[in-house]
């Protein structure tokens, strides 16, 4: 999971997002901010998603994001239950849902951009079958699918052209092949000219062919202008129909309206707006301001530790206790307030109901506005698909009756088709029977021809008839071929002239460019050889300098380690000398309290205690061997020793309990101080290494600057 977050933060900090996040700030984003980051990534993939989600309803945001993720073929993990959780998490901006989506999108950003671009042109429309029965809708849908296939082919060709870079050798080969084709065309043209020169009116035919070409081009331009004017007329008619429908709706709304109803509606709307402006919105604004001031105050305060939190909790408990005491005091001292409490509760209930009804009314208005937008969008889509307005009332009934009549016609046609199919089966069977009879008759005819000695006569006659038919067809084809050849000659002459005029300036420009290309190629080879030799020398110098730098760095690190080791040994020796001086000072001091602090006295005291303990153990071992007086004396000495020892241990326990809290705090402070000093040490070492490397680079000259 940490690797995933690192990858997301790294990608968001780069172009084109430039979010300037780190792991902490990204992980602490609010759900709305996290949804805005996801929306920004989707907007980079498809620019039409570049919106501010604060100005959009959550349902619309979730619907739009689910739509684009479905187009991009994102597969959320899990089954149907997990799918519902995925939708809910996307609505509320849950981190476990949005982080994998961001990781998947940022991994395949360029591929998803291409997929989103293609989705705008390759999404198939689900047209119901009953609408496809209409000829206009069917033809439009068919044309749409053909355009989609053409777009696929053109996009593939474009990608192939982008991926296949043509080299100069290929261009030269193409030019040579074009020159060969030109020579062949010239030869064919000469041959065709010789054949055509025998025709007397060939000049007149060429003039007529040129005039025909000019007229065809003019006809194409006029047809294009006619099509453009038709499109403009169709769009103008559509705008006129929409304006008429809008005018009709306005008139219908004005006809049903009465002055009393309008006044009542305006009064209700005015009351609602006055309530919103005077009561509801100021309360919400005041609450927002309080929340903002509280958040600003929290942000402006310093970081609080555990002790500050404990103080705040204690203050909160004190204030709560004071509030409870004041409430009890008020309940005891103000009996008239009990009479008014019922009315206050009723007023509070009425105000809450009023607020809820106002919120419900606002939501209903938003829902009505959304539904009106959807109706307008659906009507515009219907106008775009078939160019007609949305059916309403009587028009829809007429449309349904028309569909029923068409369904009756369809059933009749289907019955006729079934009859034709049955008749076709009967005719096929009749054809098979007639073919069998023909085969029998041919066998009988062949037997009769063999008997009469003229076998194969019928086959020869059929072959002659077939050959005569083929000869007539060949003659017709020859006649058409001569006409086509004359047309081809005219086209070839015009194409050759066009090619000559088009290729002449290109060939003139190509000749000096070839010579220039040869010169540049030679110069490039020389410069490349120089560059390779220079690069090899620089690489060798660079490797040597790198080895020197690594050796110097190793020596520097060894010297630093030795310096730190000797410095620590020196400090240890100084501490030991200081301890020895303090010991001598305490031992020589005339003050008995100072002498007790000496290590010699402390060690001698510990030795004496251990000897006493040993004696006690010996006494306990030989207790049975002692006499009565000696036993009592031994028991007294043992009890005195243990009581003294218990007093000392209790004093130590008391001291430890009293100093435990400050000592733990001091230990924590000392650990923090050690960490701070370690961090400063590392920063100082890094700075020293950087300064030393800069000095080495400055002292090394140009070679070290190149490194």
Secondary structure, 3 states (H helix, E strand, C coil): CHHHHHHHHHHHHCCCCCCCCCHHHHHCCCHHHHHHHHHHHHHHHCHHHCCCHHHCCHHHHHHHHHHHHHHCCCCCCCCHHHHHHHHHHHHHCCHHHHHHHHHHHHHCHHHHHHHHHHHHHHCCCCCCHHHHCCHHHHHHHHHHHHHHHHHHHHHHHHHHHHHCCCCHHHHHHHHHHHHHHHHHHHHHHHHHHHHHCCCCCHHHHHHHHHHHHHHHHHHHHHHHHHHHHHHHHHHHHHHHHHHHHHHHHHHHHHHHCCHHHHHHHHHHHHHHHHHHHHHHHHHHHHHHHHHHHHHHHHHHCCCCCHHHHHHHHHHHHHHHHHHHHHHHHHHHHCHHHHHHHHHHHHHHHHHHHHHHHHHHHHHHHHHHHHHHHHHHHHHHHHHHHHCCCCCCCHHHHHHHHHHHHHHHHHHHHHHHHHHHHHHHHHHHHHHHHHHHHHHHHHHHHHHHHHHHCCCCHHHHHHHHHHHHHHHHHHHHHHHHHHHHHHHHHHHHHHHHHHHHHHHHHHHHHHHHHHHHHHHHHHHHHHHHHHHHHHHHHHHHHHHHHHHHHHHHHHHHHHHHHHHHHHHHHHHHHHHHHHHHHHHHHHHHCCCHHHHHCCHHHHHHHHHHHHHHHHHHHHHHHCCCCCCHHHHHHHHHHHHHHHHHHHHHHHHHHHHHHHHHHHHHHHHHHHHHHHHHHHHHHHHHHHHHHHHHHHHHHHHHCHHHHHC
